[in-house]
Amino acid sequence: MKTEILEKIASVVSEVCEVSVEQIRSHSKCAEDVDARCIFVHYCKVYGISNYTIMRYLHRQRTCVIDRYLANYYTYSQQSYMFRVSSTQVADKLSSIFPATA
């Protein structure tokens, strides 16, 4: 179940940010890839995925890396209009895939 959620989130982020899922999972430091990765990690946390599970999916060695992506997400959200637009688009698409439970 968690793997399905991770794959769906990665797919949506990949589509919106125009990077491949492989780029999201890579160690690339290209700005577009890092932005997509930060958005991916943020929405994984929103949907209740643990740092350890995200770490394993992204092929990272430590969970503190996930905390760094989350911190960067909030920094980028404040500094970049396009980052906020992409993040909002991801949120909209994910809300149609995973509707809120009442």
Secondary structure, DSSP 8 states (H G I E B T S, - for coil): -HHHHHHHHHHHHHHHHT--HHHHHS----HHHHHHHHHHHHHHHHTT--HHHHHHHTT-S-THHHHHHHHHHHHHHHH-HHHHHHHHHHHHHHHHHS----
